[in-house]
Amino acid sequence: MENTKFAATGRRKESSARVTIKPGSGKSTVNGKKLQDYLTRETLINHALRPLEATENLGKYDVIASTRGGGLSGQAGAIRLALARALDSLNSDYHNTLRKGGFLTRDPREVERKKYGQPKARKRFQYSKR
């Protein structure tokens, strides 16, 4: 019997997401809530679902995601990467489309650490000549 569920993991900043996709009507849930209720901004919702748009599968699969760590922006990015990886394992024909769209590349940017003698990572205290 053919496997109907596909799962993958994605990370972004301090967030990680585990996404499972299965054939369905296009319902999306994150941590037990609707995607629209969890990722409150429209831009984050669009960002997370871009791999489905790129492969023209927007209403064909149910997406169940569990995220932890970081903020909403990082979690949306983690969901996006996990969703792209799950679609890639679902059908290898999507690989080139997802690769060209940049959906299979993990964003390596992390928060730079704060340095001593400075208020933030790069900001300096005001210089006083006298």
FENPEMO-V749485 format. One record per pair of residues at least 24 apart in sequence whose C-alpha atoms are under 10 Angstrom apart, sorted by the first residue. I is the first residue (numbers start at 1). J is the second residue. D is the distance in whole Angstrom. If there is no record, write none. Layout:
i = <I:I>
j = <J:J>
d = <D:D>
This chain:
i = <3:4:5:5:5:5:6:6:6:6:6:6:6:6:7:7:7:7:7:7:7:7:7:7:8:8:8:8:8:8:8:8:8:8:8:9:9:9:9:9:9:9:9:9:9:9:9:10:10:10:10:10:10:10:10:10:10:10:10:10:10:10:11:11:11:11:11:11:11:11:11:11:11:11:11:11:11:12:12:12:12:12:12:12:12:12:12:12:12:12:12:12:12:12:13:13:13:13:13:13:13:13:13:13:13:13:13:13:14:14:14:14:14:14:14:14:14:15:15:15:15:15:15:15:15:15:15:15:15:15:16:16:16:16:16:16:16:16:16:16:16:16:16:17:17:17:17:17:17:17:17:17:17:17:17:17:17:17:18:18:18:18:18:18:18:18:18:18:18:19:19:19:19:19:19:19:19:19:19:19:19:19:19:20:20:20:20:20:20:20:20:20:20:21:21:21:21:21:21:21:21:21:21:21:22:22:22:22:22:22:22:23:23:23:23:23:23:24:24:24:24:24:25:25:25:25:25:25:26:26:26:26:26:26:26:26:27:27:27:27:27:27:27:28:28:28:28:28:28:29:29:29:29:29:30:30:30:30:30:30:30:31:31:31:31:31:32:32:32:33:33:33:34:35:35:35:35:38:38:39:39:39:39:40:41:41:43:43:44:44:44:44:44:44:44:45:45:45:45:46:46:47:47:47:47:47:48:48:48:48:48:48:48:48:48:48:48:49:49:49:49:49:49:49:50:50:50:50:50:50:50:51:51:51:51:51:51:51:51:51:51:51:51:51:51:51:51:52:52:52:52:52:54:54:54:54:54:54:54:55:55:55:55:55:55:55:55:56:57:61:77:77:77:78:78:80:80:81:81:81:82>
j = <90:90:61:62:86:90:63:83:85:86:87:88:89:90:63:64:65:82:83:85:86:87:89:90:65:79:81:82:83:84:85:86:87:88:89:65:66:67:78:79:80:81:82:83:84:85:86:67:75:76:77:78:79:80:81:82:83:84:85:86:104:106:67:68:69:74:75:76:77:78:79:80:81:82:106:107:108:69:70:71:73:74:75:76:77:78:79:80:81:106:107:108:109:110:69:70:71:73:74:75:77:78:106:107:108:109:110:111:68:69:70:71:74:75:78:110:111:67:68:69:70:71:72:73:74:75:76:77:78:79:66:67:68:69:70:74:75:76:77:78:79:81:82:65:66:67:68:69:74:75:76:77:78:79:80:81:82:83:64:65:66:67:68:78:79:81:82:83:86:63:64:65:66:67:78:79:80:81:82:83:84:85:86:61:62:63:64:65:66:82:83:86:87:60:61:62:63:64:65:82:83:86:87:90:60:61:62:63:64:86:90:57:59:60:61:62:63:59:60:61:62:63:58:59:60:61:62:63:52:57:58:59:60:61:62:63:58:59:60:61:62:63:64:59:61:62:63:64:65:62:63:64:65:66:63:64:65:66:67:75:79:64:65:66:67:68:64:65:66:64:65:66:64:63:64:65:76:72:76:72:73:75:76:72:72:73:73:76:72:73:74:75:76:77:80:73:76:79:80:76:80:73:76:77:79:80:73:75:76:77:78:79:80:81:82:83:84:76:77:79:80:81:83:84:80:81:83:84:98:101:103:80:81:82:83:84:85:86:87:88:94:97:98:101:102:103:104:80:83:84:87:98:84:94:97:98:100:101:103:84:87:88:93:94:95:97:98:94:87:87:103:106:107:106:107:104:106:105:106:107:106>
d = <9:9:10:10:9:8:10:9:9:6:8:9:7:6:10:9:9:8:8:8:5:9:8:9:10:9:9:5:7:8:6:5:9:10:8:10:10:10:8:8:10:8:5:8:10:8:8:9:9:10:8:5:6:7:5:4:8:9:8:10:10:8:9:10:10:8:8:10:7:4:8:9:7:8:7:8:9:10:9:10:9:5:7:8:6:5:9:9:8:7:6:8:8:8:9:7:9:9:6:8:9:8:10:8:8:7:5:7:9:6:5:8:7:8:9:8:9:7:6:4:5:7:9:9:6:5:9:8:6:9:8:6:6:7:8:8:7:10:9:6:8:10:9:7:6:4:7:9:10:7:9:9:5:6:9:9:7:9:8:6:5:6:9:8:7:10:7:9:10:7:6:4:7:9:9:7:9:9:6:6:10:9:7:10:8:6:5:6:9:9:8:7:10:10:6:6:5:6:9:10:8:7:8:9:9:5:5:7:9:10:9:10:9:6:4:6:9:8:6:5:5:9:9:6:6:6:6:10:10:9:7:4:5:5:5:7:10:8:9:7:5:6:8:10:9:6:5:6:8:8:6:5:6:8:8:6:5:5:7:10:9:8:6:5:7:9:8:8:8:10:10:10:10:9:9:9:10:8:10:6:8:9:7:9:9:10:10:10:8:7:10:9:6:8:10:10:7:10:10:9:10:9:7:7:9:7:9:9:5:6:8:6:4:8:9:8:10:9:10:8:6:10:8:9:7:10:9:9:10:9:8:7:8:10:7:5:9:10:8:10:10:9:7:8:9:7:9:9:8:8:8:10:10:9:7:7:10:8:9:9:9:10:10:7:10:7:8:10:9:10:10:9:8:9:9:9:10:8:7:9:10>
